[in-house]
Amino acid sequence: MVDLRTEIAGVALRNPTMLASGFLDETGGSMARVYQAGAGAVVTKSVGPQPREGYPNPTIVELDAGLLNAVGLPNPGVIEYEHEVKRAQAAGAVVIGSVYGKDADEYAAVAAKMSTYGVQAIELNLSCPHAKGLGTEIAQDEAAVRDFTREVKDVVDIPVFPKLSPNVQDIAKFAVAAEEGGADGIVAINTMKAMAITPELKMPSLANRFGGLSGPAIRPIGVRAVYDICEKVQIPVIGVGGVGSGRDALEYIMAGASAVQVGTAILSRGLGVFNEIAREMASLLEEAGFQSVPEAIGVAHA
Amino acid sequence: MPLLEIVRETPTTTTYRFRGDLGGKPGQFLMVWIPRYDELPMALSHLGAVKGITVRDYGDATHALAAFTAGDRIGVRGPYGNAFQLEGPSVLAVGGGSGMASMIAAIEAFAQQGARVVTAVGARTAAELLFVERANAAGEMHIATDDGSRGSAGFVPALAEKLLARESFAQVITCGPERMMAAVVDLARQKGLPVQASLERYMKCGIGICDACALDDKLVCWDGPIFTGDQLAKSEEFGRYRRDKSGRRVPV
């Protein structure tokens, strides 16, 4: 029997699947449900200092290749969000708090507040491709990635995982910058900046015009990003982007990821997707002669 | 989708018809894109080849839609959500205001499969009564208006209580303002009757991923919009709280 437990910077997971930020994680009730459905951990909606409504609808478009969204970071603000975290934790969930702000000070303040709620780690959303005027495009600037990470590290004593953008020339440089800033792990990748147009209406399909693409189309991009990052940093990596099966997850693991996040696949496979991925991983690992997840991490680099 | 026909049902409520090979069951909803304004969940009020949605003018987007004419285009995705379960020999349908739009297809489907359908329709005034002719054609129909301008004066749950005292039904269905539905759900449960209520929440995705329409640990778009009395009796939020656009819990 393959041991599916894994660990990232001291955060122990019952299996390597995590709920990706932005999916079913605005409320504690939904996060509890996802954890109970089998996720190893849940990452919260990205939470900022103040309540935020997000963009007007349409905010999502279903495409053959995946899902395009410009939801626009709606969240109730970090103060009210305590109730949601507590509710998820009451159901036993391992919760990772995703935060954003308009500058490094705001990131640090929100992360510090979030850490008092008992979350196991902080994810820094440095990379939302469609939120203007927030710090979420700082994953375009290596010095900013380093500085924001350091400022958050200085105010929390739990692991900090910056989430990086694929919308850059060389993502590994940004991972190095995050490591220099004291990051305890890297989350890669966020969505790809993308657009869809509705010909019948002669206009972009999203109210925000462009958004972020997730799902199967970006998996090869994510696997390549994780592979490159793992060549350059020592800290653990969490792979995200188009994971919908155990085989998809193993691609990321063998590229060097210690765990994976799952979001868009909930659409095609339902909430059972976490258990199914874990089961499929176990059987593929066993066939390949591995006893545990850590044994398979990064083997494709040999 | 180009609009085929636009029908003014009441001074504030309009039906928009369009041809769509979408399928759709009584109680399901569409995400309707009003270009340049918004995309909103709207119940199917007409099934069949020429679909229909019936919309109350209550905000910027629905107000813009009210100015649309035949040939203007809307975007449509869906249908989404669950449907009314049509079981048993008789049903009491209790509708308030534009809530009738979500129930009328179920009322007609019940009647078509031979069930006895009694509908209690409520509105603020006589002019705002929605789908009374269709409900009347499907069975027996009773009216309550807040101002007494037609039918009995008062709220529709009081009318429903009288009808429940008069005869026994196999089940109750309801759609309308949430406090009204909470009263109807209570009445039905006191009688030990199965009850289904169609809920409304702010939605973004409509497909069960964004969490905007959370009700406790359920999603109105995915687990609903129709919930059973047993589910609602366990809910901390039904009849009390909804979520605003930022996800904050606010009173209904």
Interface residues (C-beta under 8 A of the other chain):
Chain A: G22 F23 L24 D25 E26 T27 G29 S30 A32 R33 K45 P51 R52 E53 G54 P56 N57 P58 T59 I60 E62 L67 N69 V71 P74 N75 P76 G77 E80 H83 T198 E200 L201 M203 A207 G263 T264 I266 L267
Chain B: M31 W33 P35 R36 Y37 D38 E39 L40 R73 G75 R77 K204 C205 I207 G208 I209 C210 D211 A212 A214 D216 D217 K218 L219 R243 D244 K245 S246 G247 R248 R249
